[in-house]
Amino acid sequence: MSGIKKYFGNIFHGVKTLITGMRVTGYYFRHARTEIITQQYPENRDTLKMPERFRGIVTMPHDENNEHSCTGCQACEIACPNGSIEINWTRELNPETGKKKKTIEKHVYHYDMCTLCNLCIIACPTDAIKMDQTFEHAVYDRSLLTMVLNQPGSKLRAGVED
């Protein structure tokens, strides 16, 4: 007799938990948000706005004189956990002071290895690199995901020091 009692007790317990779960689901169904949450991408490319905290691709902003703020200190390269940033630099003689100064030749960024962790941006003492808002970077050739961030002929902005 106890086997039948246990069997029906399990059925009763299962129905009771099902009703409890349906009650919670019904509450959320009745109190649903009224605003539209889902974005209809790619149909809404023209009106799509990414959140301010969105982390896209790493870029190096240049001003109208093709100047940047990167001193070549390599803090971003050291902070990157998987080596997606490489800085090729040389020391050039500064004619004003007569001392050798570090200048960057190439600031290479490997997007295919980047985890978008933002550690390089935080480590940069001169705010030379930023996270961009772009996100469409699908390509058929992986070599296109390796970019040189400093523009050809660019130089260090005056007043920016290590």
Disulfide bonds with the S-S distance in Angstrom:
none
